[in-house]
Amino acid sequence: QTCALPIYEEELDDWTVTLFMILERRSRGNKILSITNRELTGEMQEIFGEKHTPSTKWIGRCLKQFGLGRRERKKGGMMYRIKREGILEIMERYHMPKEEEENGGRQDKGSDDELF
């Protein structure tokens, strides 16, 4: 399975959307996220199960296709440094859902706007 870009398809695949949701959540509070492909694979394994998890190679290709992050080899695999701004920009461009923050920030703002 390849990282599907909407240039060729109408919708992104589940792996791609999930990868970006994980990146968005992990980057909260930081301008730059430092994460290994093994950490990403581990989180995706919790969601999809061991047999249906993308490989570290797939994750690397997907990040490269979207032009995210600088990478360097570390003992634990490839380390990616990804700007939060880039993650949010891509998620908005492709209309990807975002996980709600624990304090429910986005929903509260919406209800305030409706009052005025």
Order of alpha helices (4+ residues) and beta strands (2+ residues): alpha-beta-alpha-alpha-beta-beta-alpha-alpha
